[in-house]
Amino acid sequence: MEHKSQFLRTLRNLDGKLFGGYRDLKGVFDIGSYILSIDRVQADPFAPPSRIRGFIDADLLRLNRDMWMNMDRRVAVEDFLTRRLVYALKELGLKRRGSGRSGLIVIDTPKQVVLPRSSVCISESGIEVRLAVGLPANSRRIRAKDAEAMFFEDLPFILYHAFSRSEFPFAELEAHIALYLDQCFIRRSLEANGLVSFIGNGSILARQNGISEFPMDAKFVQPFESPRSTLVEWTLPSGRKVDGMGIKKGVTLIVGGGFHGKSTLLQAIMRGVYHHIAGDGREFCITDETAVKVRAEDGRRVSRVDISGFISNLPRGRSTTAFSTQDASGSTSQAAAIMEALELGTQVLLMDEDTSATNFMIRDARMQALVAKGREPITPFVDRVQELYRVFGVSSILVIGGSGDYLDVADMVLLMDEYKPIDVTEEAKRVKRDFPAQRMVEVTTSLTPARTRVPKLQSLGTKVERMDVKSQWTVQYGDEFVDIGALEQLIEESQTRAAVALIRYALTKFVDGELSLLDVVKCTREEVYHRGFAGISMEDGCSGFYALPRAFEIGMIWNRIRGLMIR
């Protein structure tokens, strides 16, 4: 470790020189108020910012050790500290110091969910902060005085404004931890209570718009209110009591007219696989963490997936027990998505009729009469959904607006009326009696368990292709750009970055031609739990822009990359 005098001497000697001279600053320096590690220097002022770490002594904040030694508490604490850094950066304000990204300080900004993150790492000795900076320059000439101000004024301001004990909101931190632990308690209690999801009374489910994660103003929305028949109450570790709607295992339909809140409820259930911060409105929307939203996805890649339980007897005798295509149809993509989710261990499938392939979901009596079963390779989902639950224990929650035939297979039916849920299960049974279905069940064989697939070992000496994240919904592998927009449960771009980093790490450490895709993904995630994100870093230091995705999203990204072979 170098002293700050050496850092200053080197920096001042670089003034006015070409931007590449900044590489001389790579290393670890005692700045005085904090320890600075410069891990990667950007190529020029317009390139992605340089990656640095700042370390402050534990005495600055003096957090009680019990507050973060437990894994659940650690996740909550590090998430809260990241949000403190974002707050401090806003207080500092934007400071441009030259061309391109000069003077830019970037901190990973969390959204409405609490996730294991790489942005802050707390230990016995102190707190490590990982961020990015745009090193100051004009026309690719180094501005040393501005860089000095960044490292000796701006960064100390951010670190001390975020973590100084005299200004730190300890009560807010305690509340943040308590809420997270309460949410963990409900999630871990779902199974024992025969539930797959819980929606707390008073929750605000509606968002500001279709792409926003922020709640709509409570003045303009209907707070959630559970039907009495589904009411569940919890006494939480914090001592707080909450009640709301419990969705039991089995097949649940969400029905109702257009614009009455069916998809809004399903979205809250879908997002309930994560813990939400106070004020989000969905703090007590808690869903089985294995729940997966599946949809039709025209044009996606499918590699050796057994979809024969849903699609078989293709023309010209083409097999579907190890189905592959580079351009899936709506029905084949949805069948593949279900089997891939089952392979990765889901216990709850979520579907919305609006984003599903119609011919995959249902085939009505008239179409059955016109097109004989021998000419139709698709076994519709309506004929498999109860089998999935009875045989495999996999529940389904479905938004259905136009197909009354699903009433025949439903265990519970919720009617959304102006965003208020009404349990109409008994009424649905009466409708079934008064209007019996005319269609025939089309199942001819039993559904087989999802086939285990194995990522292929790369040839000896083969270099792992370049992997990069272009946006939350686009991944690059070599020259291939992969659209992952259908993965609706990816909340943050940092999850996409982490998924790509985990896949790259897995290719070099765990893919041996024997381990299944599920085992490879599990092993890679366990590395993060045991060693932190730094344990999977393939570069000096560790990026502060990772948030841990679920195994499902990692596996589903893997499934869509054409260059990654599976047998």
Order of alpha helices (4+ residues) and beta strands (2+ residues): beta-alpha-beta-beta-beta-alpha-beta-beta-beta-beta-beta-beta-alpha-alpha-alpha-beta-beta-beta-beta-alpha-beta-beta-beta-beta-beta-alpha-beta-alpha-alpha-alpha-beta-beta-beta-alpha-beta-beta-beta-alpha-alpha-alpha
